[in-house]
Amino acid sequence: MASVRTFEGTVENGQIRLQEGVTLPEKAKVYVIVPEALPEQPARVWSPRLVHPGEAKDFSKVVVEAEGNARV
């Protein structure tokens, strides 16, 4: 099993800067954990769009009202 060590750093200009004096070997495998929880983006549901809007007439609805008691 590989050993694991933790180093603190900051992101500056898109690059991770470790604390002064910390050096890692070239091509070292690292894992980045961000302690501040990022705000979760709400899910967005897009409305469906027809590829050919002229075909919209094929999806027209007819509303039929039922009479009185449905005897269910």
C-alpha positions in Angstrom: 0.0 0.0 0.0 1.3 3.5 -0.9 1.8 6.0 1.8 -0.2 9.2 1.7 0.9 12.7 2.9 -1.1 15.9 3.0 0.3 19.3 1.9 -1.5 22.6 2.0 -1.4 25.0 -1.0 -3.3 27.7 -2.9 -4.4 28.2 -6.5 -2.6 31.2 -8.2 -3.2 32.0 -11.8 -4.7 28.5 -12.4 -1.8 26.7 -10.9 -1.5 24.9 -7.5 1.2 26.4 -5.3 2.3 24.3 -2.4 3.6 25.8 0.8 7.2 27.0 0.7 9.8 24.3 1.0 7.5 21.5 -0.3 8.9 19.7 -3.4 7.5 16.7 -5.1 9.2 14.4 -7.6 8.4 15.0 -11.3 5.3 13.1 -12.4 4.3 12.4 -8.8 0.7 11.1 -8.6 -1.4 13.7 -6.6 -5.0 14.1 -5.5 -6.6 17.5 -5.1 -9.3 18.0 -2.4 -11.0 21.4 -2.2 -12.2 22.0 1.4 -14.7 24.8 0.6 -17.9 23.4 -0.8 -18.7 25.0 -4.1 -22.3 26.1 -4.5 -24.3 23.5 -6.3 -25.8 24.6 -9.6 -29.5 23.9 -10.0 -30.5 21.4 -12.5 -31.7 22.9 -15.8 -34.2 21.0 -17.9 -34.4 22.3 -21.4 -37.7 22.3 -23.3 -37.7 19.9 -26.3 -37.3 21.4 -29.7 -38.4 20.0 -33.0 -35.7 19.5 -35.6 -38.3 20.5 -38.2 -40.7 23.1 -36.7 -43.0 22.6 -39.7 -43.9 19.2 -38.3 -45.5 20.7 -35.2 -49.0 20.1 -36.6 -48.3 16.3 -36.3 -48.3 16.8 -32.5 -51.6 18.7 -32.1 -53.9 17.6 -29.3 -57.6 17.1 -29.2 -59.3 17.5 -25.8 -62.3 15.3 -25.2 -64.4 15.9 -22.1 -65.9 12.8 -20.5 -69.6 12.7 -19.7 -70.8 12.7 -16.1 -69.9 9.6 -14.2 -67.0 7.5 -15.5 -68.3 4.5 -13.5 -64.9 3.7 -12.1 
